[in-house]
């Protein structure tokens, strides 16, 4: 399922490969090892005295959600985390002045014997089947993901590689990203239920081939936001902890390059979710457009983002 990434790489060729469906694995980078080491140090300090993969044994659902949210907030706000991620991109061979990134996330997926309680916080939920592009409408988006502690096939997420070039029915046409962002800004990200935060599959996935991601801590995978994927329900006795972000090669968004849109019908595109890696400048300001802009339909290549700034 993976191709092996060698660093430094040609960023133009790398993104062409991502847009064609390759899932590229980077292992053994000292910059990634440094990022994982810092993440562990932060998590272990925040969750002391509990071992992070076993915290669900000591805290109920509400307490876990609160403590994990504190970890994610500290991680996302950390200047050192931003610099460590920048170091990863530079080690891979990507110029941080030509790259924009989303928030720098930690994710926690606790062991659960029973179905998750409602509402489901986005920090801890097992995310349902989706393509990221169903919500963002950005087809030049690359996702980066890696575990902080060891994972197994029962404590991870899975790709549906056979659906890379096959459309499926979904609810993206009814998804209102702008309303979601307005609510998140007003109430906080975890005030929005995880099931409301993404469009959903509208057909039966029974029989579809799902391939779980099992990689070692210190390894990252990069893949298109157009890949179909879903969280695997965790019944393994350990909490899964991972980190992730999403990036855009800015030139590709400007020029309308990206993965093919098979089945996305959402109304909005969201450049305002991204900031340039080199200086944290908002992407929509660099492009001269609003943070969310109307998406102008199929065939869906990235909107040219031209319009008045907010």
Backbone torsions as a table, in degrees:
resi	resn	phi	psi	omega
1	UNK	NA	-29.7	-176.3
2	UNK	-101.9	152.5	161.3
3	UNK	-110.3	149.8	-174.4
4	UNK	-88.6	125.8	178.1
5	UNK	-88.0	133.6	175.9
6	UNK	-111.4	137.7	-176.5
7	UNK	-113.8	145.5	-4.7
8	UNK	-77.5	152.2	-178.2
9	UNK	-114.1	170.2	173.7
10	UNK	-83.6	113.5	-173.7
11	UNK	-62.9	-33.7	178.6
12	UNK	-65.5	-49.0	178.8
13	UNK	-64.3	-36.6	177.9
14	UNK	-59.1	-47.2	-177.7
15	UNK	-69.9	-33.8	173.8
16	UNK	-58.9	-42.4	178.9
17	UNK	-64.8	-42.6	177.8
18	UNK	-60.3	-45.5	-177.6
19	UNK	-67.9	-18.8	177.8
20	UNK	-91.5	1.1	173.3
21	UNK	106.4	-0.7	178.8
22	UNK	-66.2	145.5	171.4
23	UNK	-111.8	112.0	-168.5
24	UNK	-106.4	129.1	-175.8
25	UNK	-107.9	130.5	177.7
26	UNK	-115.4	117.8	-179.3
27	UNK	-124.1	149.6	172.3
28	UNK	79.6	14.5	178.4
29	UNK	-82.8	124.1	176.6
30	UNK	-56.3	-33.8	179.5
31	UNK	-63.7	-37.8	177.4
32	UNK	-69.9	-41.1	177.6
33	UNK	-58.3	-40.1	179.2
34	UNK	-65.8	-39.5	178.1
35	UNK	-63.8	-45.0	-179.4
36	UNK	-65.7	-40.7	179.4
37	UNK	-61.8	-42.1	178.9
38	UNK	-66.4	-41.9	179.3
39	UNK	-59.9	-43.5	179.3
40	UNK	-63.0	-43.3	179.7
41	UNK	-60.2	-44.4	179.9
42	UNK	-64.9	-47.2	-177.5
43	UNK	-63.0	-44.3	-176.8
44	UNK	-67.2	-33.2	175.1
45	UNK	-69.0	-41.9	-178.1
46	UNK	-68.6	-33.3	-174.4
47	UNK	-101.0	1.9	178.0
48	UNK	-51.2	136.4	12.4
49	UNK	-97.5	15.6	-173.7
50	UNK	-93.6	144.3	171.9
51	UNK	-68.3	125.7	-172.5
52	UNK	-52.0	-44.5	-178.9
53	UNK	-69.1	-9.5	-178.0
54	UNK	-114.5	11.8	-173.5
55	UNK	-64.5	-25.9	-179.7
56	UNK	-65.9	-17.9	177.4
57	UNK	-75.3	-16.7	-173.2
58	UNK	-114.9	-15.5	-174.7
59	UNK	-129.3	141.4	174.8
60	UNK	-75.4	179.1	-174.3
61	UNK	-57.7	-45.3	-177.4
62	UNK	-65.5	-41.5	-179.5
63	UNK	-68.4	-39.0	176.0
64	UNK	-60.0	-47.8	-178.2
65	UNK	-57.8	-43.8	-178.9
66	UNK	-65.1	-45.3	-176.7
67	UNK	-70.7	-39.7	178.7
68	UNK	-66.6	-37.8	177.3
69	UNK	-62.4	-38.5	176.4
70	UNK	-62.1	-40.1	176.6
71	UNK	-62.6	-47.1	-177.0
72	UNK	-64.8	-41.0	-179.4
73	UNK	-63.2	-43.7	179.2
74	UNK	-65.3	-38.9	-179.8
75	UNK	-66.1	-49.6	-176.7
76	UNK	-64.4	-31.0	-177.0
77	UNK	-86.3	-7.8	-171.8
78	UNK	-76.1	125.0	175.0
79	UNK	-64.0	-36.0	179.1
80	UNK	-64.6	-38.8	176.8
81	UNK	-61.1	-43.4	178.2
82	UNK	-59.3	-42.3	-179.6
83	UNK	-69.5	-36.0	178.8
84	UNK	-67.5	-41.9	176.1
85	UNK	-64.5	-40.4	176.5
86	UNK	-58.5	-41.9	177.8
87	UNK	-60.7	-35.6	176.0
88	UNK	-63.5	-48.2	-178.8
89	UNK	-62.7	-41.1	178.9
90	UNK	-65.9	-38.5	178.8
91	UNK	-64.3	-34.8	177.9
92	UNK	-70.6	-28.2	179.1
93	UNK	114.3	18.5	-176.5
94	UNK	-105.1	126.7	-179.0
95	UNK	-69.4	117.7	-177.4
96	UNK	-65.8	-17.0	178.8
97	UNK	-80.6	-12.8	179.7
98	UNK	-111.2	10.7	-175.0
99	UNK	-124.7	138.2	173.4
100	UNK	-116.7	148.7	-177.7
101	UNK	-130.4	154.5	172.4
102	UNK	-81.0	-174.1	172.2
103	UNK	-55.8	155.0	179.3
104	UNK	-100.4	103.1	-167.5
105	UNK	-97.1	145.4	155.8
106	UNK	-104.7	143.3	176.8
107	UNK	-124.9	140.8	178.3
108	UNK	-125.6	127.3	177.1
109	UNK	-124.7	94.1	-176.6
110	UNK	-67.5	153.2	166.8
111	UNK	-59.3	138.8	177.2
112	UNK	-141.1	131.1	174.8
113	UNK	-86.1	-27.9	-176.8
114	UNK	-118.3	162.9	175.0
115	UNK	-56.1	148.3	-176.6
116	UNK	-59.8	145.2	175.4
117	UNK	-71.2	153.8	177.6
118	UNK	-106.1	142.3	-3.1
119	UNK	-74.5	158.6	-178.1
120	UNK	-99.9	115.7	-179.9
121	UNK	-67.7	141.1	-177.8
122	UNK	-66.7	-24.1	179.0
123	UNK	-67.8	-29.9	-170.4
124	UNK	-120.6	-4.2	-173.2
125	UNK	-74.9	150.3	165.7
126	UNK	-82.6	112.6	-170.9
127	UNK	-77.6	134.8	-177.2
128	UNK	-72.8	170.0	178.6
129	UNK	-52.9	133.1	178.2
130	UNK	-170.2	166.6	159.2
131	UNK	-109.1	136.6	177.3
132	UNK	-57.5	-34.1	-177.1
133	UNK	-67.4	-18.6	174.7
134	UNK	-60.0	-32.0	-179.4
135	UNK	-96.9	-43.3	-172.2
136	UNK	-84.1	-28.5	-173.9
137	UNK	59.3	25.7	177.1
138	UNK	-111.7	108.9	-172.9
139	UNK	-92.9	-1.8	171.8
140	UNK	-96.4	21.5	-176.4
141	UNK	-90.1	133.0	173.1
142	UNK	-114.3	131.2	176.7
143	UNK	-97.3	140.7	176.4
144	UNK	-122.6	131.6	-173.8
145	UNK	-147.3	142.1	174.7
146	UNK	-160.7	151.2	177.7
147	UNK	-80.5	147.7	175.3
148	UNK	-91.3	-36.3	174.3
149	UNK	-122.3	163.4	-176.0
150	UNK	-56.8	145.2	179.5
151	UNK	-124.0	167.4	174.6
152	UNK	-134.1	177.3	178.8
153	UNK	-64.1	-18.2	177.1
154	UNK	-96.3	4.6	-175.9
155	UNK	-144.7	70.2	-173.4
156	UNK	-166.9	-158.7	167.3
157	UNK	-127.7	169.5	-174.4
158	UNK	-132.0	145.1	171.8
159	UNK	-91.5	154.4	169.6
160	UNK	-115.2	77.6	-170.2
161	UNK	-64.5	-25.9	-179.9
162	UNK	-70.4	-12.5	-178.9
163	UNK	-97.4	5.7	179.4
164	UNK	-56.4	-40.2	-178.8
165	UNK	-117.6	25.0	178.4
166	UNK	-124.9	120.2	178.2
167	UNK	-71.8	150.0	175.4
168	UNK	-132.5	153.8	178.3
169	UNK	-72.6	140.9	-176.8
170	UNK	-157.0	173.7	-174.5
171	UNK	-99.7	18.8	-176.1
172	UNK	-61.3	-28.6	-179.9
173	UNK	-64.3	-22.3	179.2
174	UNK	-100.5	2.3	-173.9
175	UNK	-85.5	127.5	-178.0
176	UNK	-111.8	90.7	-177.3
177	UNK	-63.4	-41.0	-178.4
178	UNK	-61.2	-42.9	178.8
179	UNK	-64.6	-38.6	178.0
180	UNK	-62.6	-45.9	-179.7
181	UNK	-64.8	-39.7	177.8
182	UNK	-60.7	-42.5	179.9
183	UNK	-67.5	-41.2	179.2
184	UNK	-61.9	-41.9	180.0
185	UNK	-66.8	-35.0	-177.5
186	UNK	-77.5	-38.8	-170.3
187	UNK	-112.7	-13.5	-174.0
188	UNK	101.8	149.0	-174.4
189	UNK	-60.5	-40.6	-176.5
190	UNK	-78.5	-2.4	172.6
191	UNK	-77.9	-14.9	178.0
192	UNK	-97.5	120.5	179.8
193	UNK	-58.4	141.1	-177.8
194	UNK	-57.9	-34.0	-179.5
195	UNK	-70.8	-22.1	178.1
196	UNK	-86.4	-10.9	-171.5
197	UNK	-86.4	-7.8	-179.4
198	UNK	-140.1	153.8	166.9
199	UNK	-68.0	163.2	-173.7
200	UNK	-126.9	157.6	173.9
201	UNK	-65.3	141.8	-179.2
202	UNK	-121.1	28.3	172.7
203	UNK	-147.1	169.7	-174.6
204	UNK	-80.8	121.4	-179.1
205	UNK	-86.3	3.9	-177.2
206	UNK	-56.3	131.3	179.3
207	UNK	91.8	-10.9	177.7
208	UNK	-75.3	142.2	-178.3
209	UNK	-78.5	120.4	176.1
210	UNK	-112.8	130.3	-177.3
211	UNK	-114.7	109.3	-178.9
212	UNK	-69.4	147.4	177.3
213	UNK	-89.1	119.0	175.8
214	UNK	-128.9	103.1	178.8
215	UNK	-134.0	162.4	-177.4
216	UNK	-85.0	151.5	170.4
217	UNK	-55.9	137.1	-174.0
218	UNK	98.3	-8.8	174.5
219	UNK	-105.3	139.7	175.6
220	UNK	-119.2	148.0	168.1
221	UNK	-115.6	147.8	176.2
222	UNK	-122.8	134.2	-177.5
223	UNK	-155.2	159.2	-179.1
224	UNK	-68.3	143.1	172.4
225	UNK	-64.4	-10.1	177.7
226	UNK	-84.6	-5.4	177.4
227	UNK	-70.7	135.3	172.7
228	UNK	-74.7	131.3	-179.7
229	UNK	-156.2	165.3	-178.1
230	UNK	-158.6	152.0	173.6
231	UNK	-69.7	147.5	174.9
232	UNK	-95.7	127.9	179.2
233	UNK	-56.2	131.3	-172.0
234	UNK	-98.7	109.6	175.5
235	UNK	-126.7	33.3	-169.9
236	UNK	-94.7	-7.3	-177.6
237	UNK	88.6	1.2	178.3
238	UNK	-134.6	145.9	174.6
239	UNK	-78.3	132.9	174.9
240	UNK	-87.9	129.7	179.6
241	UNK	-125.4	126.3	-176.2
242	UNK	-141.3	167.4	174.9
243	UNK	-128.6	155.7	-175.5
244	UNK	-161.8	160.6	166.6
245	UNK	-157.0	176.3	177.9
246	UNK	-131.0	143.6	-177.9
247	UNK	-131.1	160.9	175.1
248	UNK	-132.9	127.3	169.0
249	UNK	-76.2	108.8	-165.1
250	UNK	-58.8	-39.0	179.7
251	UNK	-59.2	-36.9	-178.5
252	UNK	-68.4	-39.1	177.2
253	UNK	-65.0	-41.1	178.9
254	UNK	-62.0	-38.7	-173.8
255	UNK	-93.3	1.4	177.0
256	UNK	78.2	22.4	177.7
257	UNK	-91.6	151.6	178.3
258	UNK	163.5	-175.4	177.1
259	UNK	-68.2	157.0	176.3
260	UNK	-69.3	140.2	173.3
261	UNK	-92.3	114.7	179.7
262	UNK	-89.9	-39.3	-164.6
263	UNK	-152.8	22.3	178.5
264	UNK	-92.4	134.8	-175.6
265	UNK	-134.8	18.6	-176.5
266	UNK	-69.3	162.0	-172.2
267	UNK	-89.8	-20.6	-170.8
268	UNK	-124.1	155.2	169.5
269	UNK	-119.8	150.9	-164.1
270	UNK	-127.3	60.2	176.9
271	UNK	-63.3	-22.0	-179.3
272	UNK	-67.4	-10.5	176.5
273	UNK	-77.3	-9.4	-170.3
274	UNK	-116.0	150.8	176.1
275	UNK	-132.9	145.7	178.7
276	UNK	-64.0	135.6	-174.1
277	UNK	-65.2	-36.1	-173.6
278	UNK	-69.9	-31.4	-172.2
279	UNK	-144.9	7.5	178.3
280	UNK	64.7	17.7	175.5
281	UNK	-68.4	134.4	179.3
282	UNK	-61.4	136.4	-176.9
283	UNK	-63.0	-39.9	-177.3
284	UNK	-64.8	-32.1	176.3
285	UNK	-68.5	-38.4	177.5
286	UNK	-64.2	-34.0	-178.4
287	UNK	-87.0	-14.3	-179.2
288	UNK	76.5	43.3	-179.1
289	UNK	-141.5	177.6	176.5
290	UNK	-73.7	163.8	179.1
291	UNK	-65.0	-35.8	169.3
292	UNK	-125.2	136.1	-177.1
293	UNK	-128.8	148.3	177.1
294	UNK	-60.4	140.2	178.4
295	UNK	-94.6	135.2	-168.5
296	UNK	-100.0	36.6	163.5
297	UNK	86.0	-173.9	-177.3
298	UNK	-90.0	151.1	-5.9
299	UNK	-69.2	133.4	-166.9
300	UNK	-91.8	92.0	162.3
301	UNK	-96.5	161.8	-176.8
302	UNK	-55.4	136.4	175.7
303	UNK	-59.4	146.2	-177.7
304	UNK	-73.2	-4.5	172.0
305	UNK	60.9	19.5	179.9
306	UNK	-85.5	134.9	-179.3
307	UNK	160.2	176.8	-178.0
308	UNK	-67.9	141.9	178.3
309	UNK	-75.6	152.8	172.0
310	UNK	-89.4	NA	NA
